[in-house]
């Protein structure tokens, strides 16, 4: 009975190995892994995309490790690459993540036993995944959530209270007094504020009541108030 059980388990393992290492199945698993990873990157939380991606890679490596006798280097590269990619989520920068991706792809090529064929597979899948990522960004204006910490997302427009200059539009129509002669530029006082201003004409004497008639950016134009 024990011999039969061992024989049955051996058949299952061999069948599993033969199925997983079929080029078509391997291509599908790699596609699920890479495309699932891209979709997961655009998700706020871990979801079925990430689950499918991890499952596909575990199946891929399990089958190919059973098929080869000297794949420990490939497994080591896969583990290190995965660790670096995960570490990238917590460390600002792109070097660790890029290195992790390179090691991960290299491990896939090494464990496959057919470097040329699987390099072509990876190239095709990466091109497809890249088009998908660009499509998501353009059509839905989506961002990769973990990159938000690297990108300034606060609005700096006028509606959010930001201006590219000292906004003095509130001065239009107010009455002030010149502190210095305006020839035509000088200084006026409005309350406790000292404001650089320009005369509407060519000259306004000091200690003259003036009215602000125009504000353009930081340029304040005044006109003397006639008695």
MODELLER restraints for C-alpha pairs under 7 A, 6 or more apart:
rsr = mdl.restraints
at = mdl.atoms
rsr.add(forms.Gaussian(group=physical.xy_distance, feature=features.Distance(at['CA:16:A'], at['CA:63:A']), mean=6.64, stdev=0.5))
rsr.add(forms.Gaussian(group=physical.xy_distance, feature=features.Distance(at['CA:17:A'], at['CA:63:A']), mean=4.47, stdev=0.5))
rsr.add(forms.Gaussian(group=physical.xy_distance, feature=features.Distance(at['CA:17:A'], at['CA:64:A']), mean=6.84, stdev=0.5))
rsr.add(forms.Gaussian(group=physical.xy_distance, feature=features.Distance(at['CA:17:A'], at['CA:66:A']), mean=6.23, stdev=0.5))
rsr.add(forms.Gaussian(group=physical.xy_distance, feature=features.Distance(at['CA:17:A'], at['CA:67:A']), mean=6.31, stdev=0.5))
rsr.add(forms.Gaussian(group=physical.xy_distance, feature=features.Distance(at['CA:19:A'], at['CA:25:A']), mean=7.00, stdev=0.5))
rsr.add(forms.Gaussian(group=physical.xy_distance, feature=features.Distance(at['CA:20:A'], at['CA:26:A']), mean=6.00, stdev=0.5))
rsr.add(forms.Gaussian(group=physical.xy_distance, feature=features.Distance(at['CA:20:A'], at['CA:60:A']), mean=6.33, stdev=0.5))
rsr.add(forms.Gaussian(group=physical.xy_distance, feature=features.Distance(at['CA:20:A'], at['CA:63:A']), mean=5.28, stdev=0.5))
rsr.add(forms.Gaussian(group=physical.xy_distance, feature=features.Distance(at['CA:21:A'], at['CA:63:A']), mean=6.18, stdev=0.5))
rsr.add(forms.Gaussian(group=physical.xy_distance, feature=features.Distance(at['CA:21:A'], at['CA:64:A']), mean=6.12, stdev=0.5))
rsr.add(forms.Gaussian(group=physical.xy_distance, feature=features.Distance(at['CA:26:A'], at['CA:60:A']), mean=6.46, stdev=0.5))
rsr.add(forms.Gaussian(group=physical.xy_distance, feature=features.Distance(at['CA:27:A'], at['CA:121:A']), mean=6.34, stdev=0.5))
rsr.add(forms.Gaussian(group=physical.xy_distance, feature=features.Distance(at['CA:29:A'], at['CA:56:A']), mean=5.03, stdev=0.5))
rsr.add(forms.Gaussian(group=physical.xy_distance, feature=features.Distance(at['CA:29:A'], at['CA:57:A']), mean=6.75, stdev=0.5))
rsr.add(forms.Gaussian(group=physical.xy_distance, feature=features.Distance(at['CA:29:A'], at['CA:60:A']), mean=6.38, stdev=0.5))
rsr.add(forms.Gaussian(group=physical.xy_distance, feature=features.Distance(at['CA:30:A'], at['CA:56:A']), mean=6.97, stdev=0.5))
rsr.add(forms.Gaussian(group=physical.xy_distance, feature=features.Distance(at['CA:30:A'], at['CA:57:A']), mean=6.95, stdev=0.5))
rsr.add(forms.Gaussian(group=physical.xy_distance, feature=features.Distance(at['CA:31:A'], at['CA:125:A']), mean=5.78, stdev=0.5))
rsr.add(forms.Gaussian(group=physical.xy_distance, feature=features.Distance(at['CA:32:A'], at['CA:52:A']), mean=6.85, stdev=0.5))
rsr.add(forms.Gaussian(group=physical.xy_distance, feature=features.Distance(at['CA:32:A'], at['CA:53:A']), mean=5.76, stdev=0.5))
rsr.add(forms.Gaussian(group=physical.xy_distance, feature=features.Distance(at['CA:32:A'], at['CA:56:A']), mean=6.30, stdev=0.5))
rsr.add(forms.Gaussian(group=physical.xy_distance, feature=features.Distance(at['CA:33:A'], at['CA:52:A']), mean=6.99, stdev=0.5))
rsr.add(forms.Gaussian(group=physical.xy_distance, feature=features.Distance(at['CA:33:A'], at['CA:53:A']), mean=3.95, stdev=0.5))
rsr.add(forms.Gaussian(group=physical.xy_distance, feature=features.Distance(at['CA:33:A'], at['CA:54:A']), mean=6.62, stdev=0.5))
rsr.add(forms.Gaussian(group=physical.xy_distance, feature=features.Distance(at['CA:33:A'], at['CA:56:A']), mean=5.57, stdev=0.5))
rsr.add(forms.Gaussian(group=physical.xy_distance, feature=features.Distance(at['CA:33:A'], at['CA:57:A']), mean=5.93, stdev=0.5))
rsr.add(forms.Gaussian(group=physical.xy_distance, feature=features.Distance(at['CA:34:A'], at['CA:53:A']), mean=6.87, stdev=0.5))
rsr.add(forms.Gaussian(group=physical.xy_distance, feature=features.Distance(at['CA:35:A'], at['CA:129:A']), mean=5.50, stdev=0.5))
rsr.add(forms.Gaussian(group=physical.xy_distance, feature=features.Distance(at['CA:36:A'], at['CA:49:A']), mean=4.80, stdev=0.5))
rsr.add(forms.Gaussian(group=physical.xy_distance, feature=features.Distance(at['CA:36:A'], at['CA:50:A']), mean=5.98, stdev=0.5))
rsr.add(forms.Gaussian(group=physical.xy_distance, feature=features.Distance(at['CA:36:A'], at['CA:52:A']), mean=6.51, stdev=0.5))
rsr.add(forms.Gaussian(group=physical.xy_distance, feature=features.Distance(at['CA:36:A'], at['CA:53:A']), mean=4.92, stdev=0.5))
rsr.add(forms.Gaussian(group=physical.xy_distance, feature=features.Distance(at['CA:37:A'], at['CA:49:A']), mean=6.82, stdev=0.5))
rsr.add(forms.Gaussian(group=physical.xy_distance, feature=features.Distance(at['CA:37:A'], at['CA:50:A']), mean=6.03, stdev=0.5))
rsr.add(forms.Gaussian(group=physical.xy_distance, feature=features.Distance(at['CA:37:A'], at['CA:53:A']), mean=5.87, stdev=0.5))
rsr.add(forms.Gaussian(group=physical.xy_distance, feature=features.Distance(at['CA:38:A'], at['CA:129:A']), mean=6.89, stdev=0.5))
rsr.add(forms.Gaussian(group=physical.xy_distance, feature=features.Distance(at['CA:38:A'], at['CA:133:A']), mean=7.00, stdev=0.5))
rsr.add(forms.Gaussian(group=physical.xy_distance, feature=features.Distance(at['CA:39:A'], at['CA:49:A']), mean=6.25, stdev=0.5))
rsr.add(forms.Gaussian(group=physical.xy_distance, feature=features.Distance(at['CA:40:A'], at['CA:46:A']), mean=6.77, stdev=0.5))
rsr.add(forms.Gaussian(group=physical.xy_distance, feature=features.Distance(at['CA:40:A'], at['CA:49:A']), mean=5.45, stdev=0.5))
rsr.add(forms.Gaussian(group=physical.xy_distance, feature=features.Distance(at['CA:40:A'], at['CA:50:A']), mean=5.40, stdev=0.5))
rsr.add(forms.Gaussian(group=physical.xy_distance, feature=features.Distance(at['CA:41:A'], at['CA:144:A']), mean=5.69, stdev=0.5))
rsr.add(forms.Gaussian(group=physical.xy_distance, feature=features.Distance(at['CA:42:A'], at['CA:143:A']), mean=6.40, stdev=0.5))
rsr.add(forms.Gaussian(group=physical.xy_distance, feature=features.Distance(at['CA:42:A'], at['CA:144:A']), mean=4.71, stdev=0.5))
rsr.add(forms.Gaussian(group=physical.xy_distance, feature=features.Distance(at['CA:42:A'], at['CA:145:A']), mean=6.38, stdev=0.5))
rsr.add(forms.Gaussian(group=physical.xy_distance, feature=features.Distance(at['CA:43:A'], at['CA:145:A']), mean=6.93, stdev=0.5))
rsr.add(forms.Gaussian(group=physical.xy_distance, feature=features.Distance(at['CA:44:A'], at['CA:145:A']), mean=5.97, stdev=0.5))
rsr.add(forms.Gaussian(group=physical.xy_distance, feature=features.Distance(at['CA:64:A'], at['CA:111:A']), mean=6.19, stdev=0.5))
rsr.add(forms.Gaussian(group=physical.xy_distance, feature=features.Distance(at['CA:64:A'], at['CA:112:A']), mean=6.27, stdev=0.5))
rsr.add(forms.Gaussian(group=physical.xy_distance, feature=features.Distance(at['CA:65:A'], at['CA:71:A']), mean=6.13, stdev=0.5))
rsr.add(forms.Gaussian(group=physical.xy_distance, feature=features.Distance(at['CA:65:A'], at['CA:111:A']), mean=6.95, stdev=0.5))
rsr.add(forms.Gaussian(group=physical.xy_distance, feature=features.Distance(at['CA:71:A'], at['CA:111:A']), mean=5.84, stdev=0.5))
rsr.add(forms.Gaussian(group=physical.xy_distance, feature=features.Distance(at['CA:74:A'], at['CA:107:A']), mean=4.45, stdev=0.5))
rsr.add(forms.Gaussian(group=physical.xy_distance, feature=features.Distance(at['CA:74:A'], at['CA:110:A']), mean=5.73, stdev=0.5))
rsr.add(forms.Gaussian(group=physical.xy_distance, feature=features.Distance(at['CA:74:A'], at['CA:111:A']), mean=5.50, stdev=0.5))
rsr.add(forms.Gaussian(group=physical.xy_distance, feature=features.Distance(at['CA:75:A'], at['CA:107:A']), mean=6.70, stdev=0.5))
rsr.add(forms.Gaussian(group=physical.xy_distance, feature=features.Distance(at['CA:77:A'], at['CA:103:A']), mean=5.64, stdev=0.5))
rsr.add(forms.Gaussian(group=physical.xy_distance, feature=features.Distance(at['CA:77:A'], at['CA:104:A']), mean=6.42, stdev=0.5))
rsr.add(forms.Gaussian(group=physical.xy_distance, feature=features.Distance(at['CA:77:A'], at['CA:107:A']), mean=5.47, stdev=0.5))
rsr.add(forms.Gaussian(group=physical.xy_distance, feature=features.Distance(at['CA:78:A'], at['CA:103:A']), mean=6.54, stdev=0.5))
rsr.add(forms.Gaussian(group=physical.xy_distance, feature=features.Distance(at['CA:78:A'], at['CA:104:A']), mean=4.97, stdev=0.5))
rsr.add(forms.Gaussian(group=physical.xy_distance, feature=features.Distance(at['CA:78:A'], at['CA:107:A']), mean=5.39, stdev=0.5))
rsr.add(forms.Gaussian(group=physical.xy_distance, feature=features.Distance(at['CA:81:A'], at['CA:100:A']), mean=3.85, stdev=0.5))
rsr.add(forms.Gaussian(group=physical.xy_distance, feature=features.Distance(at['CA:81:A'], at['CA:101:A']), mean=6.18, stdev=0.5))
rsr.add(forms.Gaussian(group=physical.xy_distance, feature=features.Distance(at['CA:81:A'], at['CA:103:A']), mean=4.99, stdev=0.5))
rsr.add(forms.Gaussian(group=physical.xy_distance, feature=features.Distance(at['CA:81:A'], at['CA:104:A']), mean=4.94, stdev=0.5))
rsr.add(forms.Gaussian(group=physical.xy_distance, feature=features.Distance(at['CA:82:A'], at['CA:100:A']), mean=6.20, stdev=0.5))
rsr.add(forms.Gaussian(group=physical.xy_distance, feature=features.Distance(at['CA:82:A'], at['CA:104:A']), mean=6.72, stdev=0.5))
rsr.add(forms.Gaussian(group=physical.xy_distance, feature=features.Distance(at['CA:84:A'], at['CA:96:A']), mean=5.60, stdev=0.5))
rsr.add(forms.Gaussian(group=physical.xy_distance, feature=features.Distance(at['CA:84:A'], at['CA:97:A']), mean=5.86, stdev=0.5))
rsr.add(forms.Gaussian(group=physical.xy_distance, feature=features.Distance(at['CA:84:A'], at['CA:100:A']), mean=4.88, stdev=0.5))
rsr.add(forms.Gaussian(group=physical.xy_distance, feature=features.Distance(at['CA:85:A'], at['CA:96:A']), mean=6.74, stdev=0.5))
rsr.add(forms.Gaussian(group=physical.xy_distance, feature=features.Distance(at['CA:85:A'], at['CA:97:A']), mean=4.63, stdev=0.5))
rsr.add(forms.Gaussian(group=physical.xy_distance, feature=features.Distance(at['CA:85:A'], at['CA:100:A']), mean=5.18, stdev=0.5))
rsr.add(forms.Gaussian(group=physical.xy_distance, feature=features.Distance(at['CA:85:A'], at['CA:101:A']), mean=6.86, stdev=0.5))
rsr.add(forms.Gaussian(group=physical.xy_distance, feature=features.Distance(at['CA:88:A'], at['CA:96:A']), mean=5.86, stdev=0.5))
rsr.add(forms.Gaussian(group=physical.xy_distance, feature=features.Distance(at['CA:88:A'], at['CA:97:A']), mean=5.15, stdev=0.5))
rsr.add(forms.Gaussian(group=physical.xy_distance, feature=features.Distance(at['CA:89:A'], at['CA:146:A']), mean=6.63, stdev=0.5))
rsr.add(forms.Gaussian(group=physical.xy_distance, feature=features.Distance(at['CA:109:A'], at['CA:115:A']), mean=5.18, stdev=0.5))
rsr.add(forms.Gaussian(group=physical.xy_distance, feature=features.Distance(at['CA:109:A'], at['CA:118:A']), mean=5.84, stdev=0.5))
rsr.add(forms.Gaussian(group=physical.xy_distance, feature=features.Distance(at['CA:109:A'], at['CA:119:A']), mean=6.41, stdev=0.5))
rsr.add(forms.Gaussian(group=physical.xy_distance, feature=features.Distance(at['CA:112:A'], at['CA:118:A']), mean=6.94, stdev=0.5))
rsr.add(forms.Gaussian(group=physical.xy_distance, feature=features.Distance(at['CA:136:A'], at['CA:142:A']), mean=6.18, stdev=0.5))
rsr.add(forms.Gaussian(group=physical.xy_distance, feature=features.Distance(at['CA:137:A'], at['CA:143:A']), mean=6.52, stdev=0.5))
rsr.add(forms.Gaussian(group=physical.xy_distance, feature=features.Distance(at['CA:156:A'], at['CA:162:A']), mean=5.20, stdev=0.5))
rsr.add(forms.Gaussian(group=physical.xy_distance, feature=features.Distance(at['CA:157:A'], at['CA:163:A']), mean=6.61, stdev=0.5))
rsr.add(forms.Gaussian(group=physical.xy_distance, feature=features.Distance(at['CA:165:A'], at['CA:217:A']), mean=6.67, stdev=0.5))
rsr.add(forms.Gaussian(group=physical.xy_distance, feature=features.Distance(at['CA:165:A'], at['CA:218:A']), mean=6.69, stdev=0.5))
rsr.add(forms.Gaussian(group=physical.xy_distance, feature=features.Distance(at['CA:166:A'], at['CA:218:A']), mean=6.05, stdev=0.5))
rsr.add(forms.Gaussian(group=physical.xy_distance, feature=features.Distance(at['CA:167:A'], at['CA:217:A']), mean=6.81, stdev=0.5))
rsr.add(forms.Gaussian(group=physical.xy_distance, feature=features.Distance(at['CA:167:A'], at['CA:218:A']), mean=6.81, stdev=0.5))
rsr.add(forms.Gaussian(group=physical.xy_distance, feature=features.Distance(at['CA:168:A'], at['CA:215:A']), mean=6.76, stdev=0.5))
rsr.add(forms.Gaussian(group=physical.xy_distance, feature=features.Distance(at['CA:168:A'], at['CA:218:A']), mean=6.69, stdev=0.5))
rsr.add(forms.Gaussian(group=physical.xy_distance, feature=features.Distance(at['CA:169:A'], at['CA:215:A']), mean=5.92, stdev=0.5))
rsr.add(forms.Gaussian(group=physical.xy_distance, feature=features.Distance(at['CA:171:A'], at['CA:212:A']), mean=6.49, stdev=0.5))
rsr.add(forms.Gaussian(group=physical.xy_distance, feature=features.Distance(at['CA:172:A'], at['CA:212:A']), mean=5.22, stdev=0.5))
rsr.add(forms.Gaussian(group=physical.xy_distance, feature=features.Distance(at['CA:172:A'], at['CA:213:A']), mean=5.73, stdev=0.5))
rsr.add(forms.Gaussian(group=physical.xy_distance, feature=features.Distance(at['CA:172:A'], at['CA:214:A']), mean=6.08, stdev=0.5))
rsr.add(forms.Gaussian(group=physical.xy_distance, feature=features.Distance(at['CA:172:A'], at['CA:215:A']), mean=6.57, stdev=0.5))
rsr.add(forms.Gaussian(group=physical.xy_distance, feature=features.Distance(at['CA:173:A'], at['CA:211:A']), mean=6.12, stdev=0.5))
rsr.add(forms.Gaussian(group=physical.xy_distance, feature=features.Distance(at['CA:173:A'], at['CA:212:A']), mean=5.17, stdev=0.5))
rsr.add(forms.Gaussian(group=physical.xy_distance, feature=features.Distance(at['CA:173:A'], at['CA:213:A']), mean=5.89, stdev=0.5))
rsr.add(forms.Gaussian(group=physical.xy_distance, feature=features.Distance(at['CA:174:A'], at['CA:211:A']), mean=5.75, stdev=0.5))
rsr.add(forms.Gaussian(group=physical.xy_distance, feature=features.Distance(at['CA:174:A'], at['CA:212:A']), mean=5.70, stdev=0.5))
rsr.add(forms.Gaussian(group=physical.xy_distance, feature=features.Distance(at['CA:175:A'], at['CA:209:A']), mean=6.91, stdev=0.5))
rsr.add(forms.Gaussian(group=physical.xy_distance, feature=features.Distance(at['CA:175:A'], at['CA:210:A']), mean=5.74, stdev=0.5))
rsr.add(forms.Gaussian(group=physical.xy_distance, feature=features.Distance(at['CA:175:A'], at['CA:211:A']), mean=4.54, stdev=0.5))
rsr.add(forms.Gaussian(group=physical.xy_distance, feature=features.Distance(at['CA:175:A'], at['CA:212:A']), mean=6.58, stdev=0.5))
rsr.add(forms.Gaussian(group=physical.xy_distance, feature=features.Distance(at['CA:176:A'], at['CA:188:A']), mean=6.49, stdev=0.5))
rsr.add(forms.Gaussian(group=physical.xy_distance, feature=features.Distance(at['CA:176:A'], at['CA:189:A']), mean=5.68, stdev=0.5))
rsr.add(forms.Gaussian(group=physical.xy_distance, feature=features.Distance(at['CA:176:A'], at['CA:190:A']), mean=4.82, stdev=0.5))
rsr.add(forms.Gaussian(group=physical.xy_distance, feature=features.Distance(at['CA:176:A'], at['CA:209:A']), mean=5.84, stdev=0.5))
rsr.add(forms.Gaussian(group=physical.xy_distance, feature=features.Distance(at['CA:176:A'], at['CA:210:A']), mean=5.37, stdev=0.5))
rsr.add(forms.Gaussian(group=physical.xy_distance, feature=features.Distance(at['CA:176:A'], at['CA:211:A']), mean=6.19, stdev=0.5))
rsr.add(forms.Gaussian(group=physical.xy_distance, feature=features.Distance(at['CA:177:A'], at['CA:188:A']), mean=5.44, stdev=0.5))
rsr.add(forms.Gaussian(group=physical.xy_distance, feature=features.Distance(at['CA:177:A'], at['CA:189:A']), mean=5.37, stdev=0.5))
rsr.add(forms.Gaussian(group=physical.xy_distance, feature=features.Distance(at['CA:177:A'], at['CA:190:A']), mean=6.83, stdev=0.5))
rsr.add(forms.Gaussian(group=physical.xy_distance, feature=features.Distance(at['CA:177:A'], at['CA:207:A']), mean=5.80, stdev=0.5))
rsr.add(forms.Gaussian(group=physical.xy_distance, feature=features.Distance(at['CA:177:A'], at['CA:208:A']), mean=5.33, stdev=0.5))
rsr.add(forms.Gaussian(group=physical.xy_distance, feature=features.Distance(at['CA:177:A'], at['CA:209:A']), mean=4.54, stdev=0.5))
rsr.add(forms.Gaussian(group=physical.xy_distance, feature=features.Distance(at['CA:177:A'], at['CA:210:A']), mean=5.72, stdev=0.5))
rsr.add(forms.Gaussian(group=physical.xy_distance, feature=features.Distance(at['CA:178:A'], at['CA:187:A']), mean=6.06, stdev=0.5))
rsr.add(forms.Gaussian(group=physical.xy_distance, feature=features.Distance(at['CA:178:A'], at['CA:188:A']), mean=4.08, stdev=0.5))
rsr.add(forms.Gaussian(group=physical.xy_distance, feature=features.Distance(at['CA:178:A'], at['CA:189:A']), mean=6.17, stdev=0.5))
rsr.add(forms.Gaussian(group=physical.xy_distance, feature=features.Distance(at['CA:178:A'], at['CA:206:A']), mean=5.07, stdev=0.5))
rsr.add(forms.Gaussian(group=physical.xy_distance, feature=features.Distance(at['CA:178:A'], at['CA:207:A']), mean=4.96, stdev=0.5))
rsr.add(forms.Gaussian(group=physical.xy_distance, feature=features.Distance(at['CA:178:A'], at['CA:208:A']), mean=5.31, stdev=0.5))
rsr.add(forms.Gaussian(group=physical.xy_distance, feature=features.Distance(at['CA:178:A'], at['CA:209:A']), mean=6.67, stdev=0.5))
rsr.add(forms.Gaussian(group=physical.xy_distance, feature=features.Distance(at['CA:179:A'], at['CA:187:A']), mean=5.53, stdev=0.5))
rsr.add(forms.Gaussian(group=physical.xy_distance, feature=features.Distance(at['CA:179:A'], at['CA:188:A']), mean=5.04, stdev=0.5))
rsr.add(forms.Gaussian(group=physical.xy_distance, feature=features.Distance(at['CA:179:A'], at['CA:189:A']), mean=6.30, stdev=0.5))
rsr.add(forms.Gaussian(group=physical.xy_distance, feature=features.Distance(at['CA:179:A'], at['CA:206:A']), mean=5.46, stdev=0.5))
rsr.add(forms.Gaussian(group=physical.xy_distance, feature=features.Distance(at['CA:179:A'], at['CA:207:A']), mean=5.77, stdev=0.5))
rsr.add(forms.Gaussian(group=physical.xy_distance, feature=features.Distance(at['CA:180:A'], at['CA:186:A']), mean=5.72, stdev=0.5))
rsr.add(forms.Gaussian(group=physical.xy_distance, feature=features.Distance(at['CA:180:A'], at['CA:187:A']), mean=5.50, stdev=0.5))
rsr.add(forms.Gaussian(group=physical.xy_distance, feature=features.Distance(at['CA:180:A'], at['CA:188:A']), mean=6.99, stdev=0.5))
rsr.add(forms.Gaussian(group=physical.xy_distance, feature=features.Distance(at['CA:180:A'], at['CA:206:A']), mean=4.64, stdev=0.5))
rsr.add(forms.Gaussian(group=physical.xy_distance, feature=features.Distance(at['CA:181:A'], at['CA:204:A']), mean=5.70, stdev=0.5))
rsr.add(forms.Gaussian(group=physical.xy_distance, feature=features.Distance(at['CA:181:A'], at['CA:205:A']), mean=4.46, stdev=0.5))
rsr.add(forms.Gaussian(group=physical.xy_distance, feature=features.Distance(at['CA:181:A'], at['CA:206:A']), mean=4.34, stdev=0.5))
rsr.add(forms.Gaussian(group=physical.xy_distance, feature=features.Distance(at['CA:182:A'], at['CA:198:A']), mean=6.42, stdev=0.5))
rsr.add(forms.Gaussian(group=physical.xy_distance, feature=features.Distance(at['CA:182:A'], at['CA:199:A']), mean=5.83, stdev=0.5))
rsr.add(forms.Gaussian(group=physical.xy_distance, feature=features.Distance(at['CA:182:A'], at['CA:203:A']), mean=5.35, stdev=0.5))
rsr.add(forms.Gaussian(group=physical.xy_distance, feature=features.Distance(at['CA:182:A'], at['CA:204:A']), mean=5.02, stdev=0.5))
rsr.add(forms.Gaussian(group=physical.xy_distance, feature=features.Distance(at['CA:182:A'], at['CA:205:A']), mean=6.43, stdev=0.5))
rsr.add(forms.Gaussian(group=physical.xy_distance, feature=features.Distance(at['CA:183:A'], at['CA:202:A']), mean=5.91, stdev=0.5))
rsr.add(forms.Gaussian(group=physical.xy_distance, feature=features.Distance(at['CA:183:A'], at['CA:203:A']), mean=4.77, stdev=0.5))
rsr.add(forms.Gaussian(group=physical.xy_distance, feature=features.Distance(at['CA:183:A'], at['CA:204:A']), mean=6.88, stdev=0.5))
rsr.add(forms.Gaussian(group=physical.xy_distance, feature=features.Distance(at['CA:184:A'], at['CA:198:A']), mean=5.34, stdev=0.5))
rsr.add(forms.Gaussian(group=physical.xy_distance, feature=features.Distance(at['CA:184:A'], at['CA:199:A']), mean=4.88, stdev=0.5))
rsr.add(forms.Gaussian(group=physical.xy_distance, feature=features.Distance(at['CA:184:A'], at['CA:201:A']), mean=6.92, stdev=0.5))
rsr.add(forms.Gaussian(group=physical.xy_distance, feature=features.Distance(at['CA:184:A'], at['CA:202:A']), mean=4.94, stdev=0.5))
rsr.add(forms.Gaussian(group=physical.xy_distance, feature=features.Distance(at['CA:184:A'], at['CA:203:A']), mean=5.18, stdev=0.5))
rsr.add(forms.Gaussian(group=physical.xy_distance, feature=features.Distance(at['CA:185:A'], at['CA:197:A']), mean=5.71, stdev=0.5))
rsr.add(forms.Gaussian(group=physical.xy_distance, feature=features.Distance(at['CA:185:A'], at['CA:198:A']), mean=4.27, stdev=0.5))
rsr.add(forms.Gaussian(group=physical.xy_distance, feature=features.Distance(at['CA:185:A'], at['CA:199:A']), mean=6.27, stdev=0.5))
rsr.add(forms.Gaussian(group=physical.xy_distance, feature=features.Distance(at['CA:186:A'], at['CA:196:A']), mean=5.82, stdev=0.5))
rsr.add(forms.Gaussian(group=physical.xy_distance, feature=features.Distance(at['CA:186:A'], at['CA:197:A']), mean=5.58, stdev=0.5))
rsr.add(forms.Gaussian(group=physical.xy_distance, feature=features.Distance(at['CA:186:A'], at['CA:198:A']), mean=6.36, stdev=0.5))
rsr.add(forms.Gaussian(group=physical.xy_distance, feature=features.Distance(at['CA:187:A'], at['CA:194:A']), mean=6.58, stdev=0.5))
rsr.add(forms.Gaussian(group=physical.xy_distance, feature=features.Distance(at['CA:187:A'], at['CA:195:A']), mean=5.56, stdev=0.5))
rsr.add(forms.Gaussian(group=physical.xy_distance, feature=features.Distance(at['CA:187:A'], at['CA:196:A']), mean=4.57, stdev=0.5))
rsr.add(forms.Gaussian(group=physical.xy_distance, feature=features.Distance(at['CA:187:A'], at['CA:197:A']), mean=5.64, stdev=0.5))
rsr.add(forms.Gaussian(group=physical.xy_distance, feature=features.Distance(at['CA:188:A'], at['CA:194:A']), mean=5.85, stdev=0.5))
rsr.add(forms.Gaussian(group=physical.xy_distance, feature=features.Distance(at['CA:188:A'], at['CA:195:A']), mean=5.30, stdev=0.5))
rsr.add(forms.Gaussian(group=physical.xy_distance, feature=features.Distance(at['CA:188:A'], at['CA:196:A']), mean=6.37, stdev=0.5))
rsr.add(forms.Gaussian(group=physical.xy_distance, feature=features.Distance(at['CA:188:A'], at['CA:197:A']), mean=6.47, stdev=0.5))
rsr.add(forms.Gaussian(group=physical.xy_distance, feature=features.Distance(at['CA:189:A'], at['CA:195:A']), mean=6.16, stdev=0.5))
rsr.add(forms.Gaussian(group=physical.xy_distance, feature=features.Distance(at['CA:197:A'], at['CA:219:A']), mean=6.67, stdev=0.5))
rsr.add(forms.Gaussian(group=physical.xy_distance, feature=features.Distance(at['CA:197:A'], at['CA:220:A']), mean=4.82, stdev=0.5))
rsr.add(forms.Gaussian(group=physical.xy_distance, feature=features.Distance(at['CA:197:A'], at['CA:221:A']), mean=5.79, stdev=0.5))
rsr.add(forms.Gaussian(group=physical.xy_distance, feature=features.Distance(at['CA:197:A'], at['CA:222:A']), mean=6.80, stdev=0.5))
rsr.add(forms.Gaussian(group=physical.xy_distance, feature=features.Distance(at['CA:198:A'], at['CA:220:A']), mean=6.04, stdev=0.5))
rsr.add(forms.Gaussian(group=physical.xy_distance, feature=features.Distance(at['CA:198:A'], at['CA:221:A']), mean=4.82, stdev=0.5))
rsr.add(forms.Gaussian(group=physical.xy_distance, feature=features.Distance(at['CA:198:A'], at['CA:222:A']), mean=6.20, stdev=0.5))
rsr.add(forms.Gaussian(group=physical.xy_distance, feature=features.Distance(at['CA:199:A'], at['CA:221:A']), mean=5.75, stdev=0.5))
rsr.add(forms.Gaussian(group=physical.xy_distance, feature=features.Distance(at['CA:199:A'], at['CA:222:A']), mean=5.19, stdev=0.5))
rsr.add(forms.Gaussian(group=physical.xy_distance, feature=features.Distance(at['CA:199:A'], at['CA:223:A']), mean=6.19, stdev=0.5))
rsr.add(forms.Gaussian(group=physical.xy_distance, feature=features.Distance(at['CA:200:A'], at['CA:221:A']), mean=5.97, stdev=0.5))
rsr.add(forms.Gaussian(group=physical.xy_distance, feature=features.Distance(at['CA:200:A'], at['CA:222:A']), mean=5.71, stdev=0.5))
rsr.add(forms.Gaussian(group=physical.xy_distance, feature=features.Distance(at['CA:200:A'], at['CA:223:A']), mean=5.48, stdev=0.5))
rsr.add(forms.Gaussian(group=physical.xy_distance, feature=features.Distance(at['CA:208:A'], at['CA:224:A']), mean=6.88, stdev=0.5))
rsr.add(forms.Gaussian(group=physical.xy_distance, feature=features.Distance(at['CA:209:A'], at['CA:224:A']), mean=5.97, stdev=0.5))
rsr.add(forms.Gaussian(group=physical.xy_distance, feature=features.Distance(at['CA:209:A'], at['CA:225:A']), mean=5.71, stdev=0.5))
rsr.add(forms.Gaussian(group=physical.xy_distance, feature=features.Distance(at['CA:210:A'], at['CA:222:A']), mean=6.01, stdev=0.5))
rsr.add(forms.Gaussian(group=physical.xy_distance, feature=features.Distance(at['CA:210:A'], at['CA:223:A']), mean=5.32, stdev=0.5))
rsr.add(forms.Gaussian(group=physical.xy_distance, feature=features.Distance(at['CA:210:A'], at['CA:224:A']), mean=4.16, stdev=0.5))
rsr.add(forms.Gaussian(group=physical.xy_distance, feature=features.Distance(at['CA:210:A'], at['CA:225:A']), mean=5.13, stdev=0.5))
rsr.add(forms.Gaussian(group=physical.xy_distance, feature=features.Distance(at['CA:211:A'], at['CA:222:A']), mean=5.33, stdev=0.5))
rsr.add(forms.Gaussian(group=physical.xy_distance, feature=features.Distance(at['CA:211:A'], at['CA:223:A']), mean=5.31, stdev=0.5))
rsr.add(forms.Gaussian(group=physical.xy_distance, feature=features.Distance(at['CA:211:A'], at['CA:224:A']), mean=6.24, stdev=0.5))
rsr.add(forms.Gaussian(group=physical.xy_distance, feature=features.Distance(at['CA:211:A'], at['CA:225:A']), mean=6.34, stdev=0.5))
rsr.add(forms.Gaussian(group=physical.xy_distance, feature=features.Distance(at['CA:212:A'], at['CA:220:A']), mean=6.92, stdev=0.5))
rsr.add(forms.Gaussian(group=physical.xy_distance, feature=features.Distance(at['CA:212:A'], at['CA:221:A']), mean=5.87, stdev=0.5))
rsr.add(forms.Gaussian(group=physical.xy_distance, feature=features.Distance(at['CA:212:A'], at['CA:222:A']), mean=4.33, stdev=0.5))
rsr.add(forms.Gaussian(group=physical.xy_distance, feature=features.Distance(at['CA:212:A'], at['CA:223:A']), mean=6.48, stdev=0.5))
rsr.add(forms.Gaussian(group=physical.xy_distance, feature=features.Distance(at['CA:213:A'], at['CA:221:A']), mean=5.92, stdev=0.5))
rsr.add(forms.Gaussian(group=physical.xy_distance, feature=features.Distance(at['CA:213:A'], at['CA:222:A']), mean=5.51, stdev=0.5))
rsr.add(forms.Gaussian(group=physical.xy_distance, feature=features.Distance(at['CA:213:A'], at['CA:223:A']), mean=6.67, stdev=0.5))
rsr.add(forms.Gaussian(group=physical.xy_distance, feature=features.Distance(at['CA:214:A'], at['CA:220:A']), mean=6.02, stdev=0.5))
rsr.add(forms.Gaussian(group=physical.xy_distance, feature=features.Distance(at['CA:214:A'], at['CA:221:A']), mean=5.07, stdev=0.5))
rsr.add(forms.Gaussian(group=physical.xy_distance, feature=features.Distance(at['CA:215:A'], at['CA:221:A']), mean=6.27, stdev=0.5))
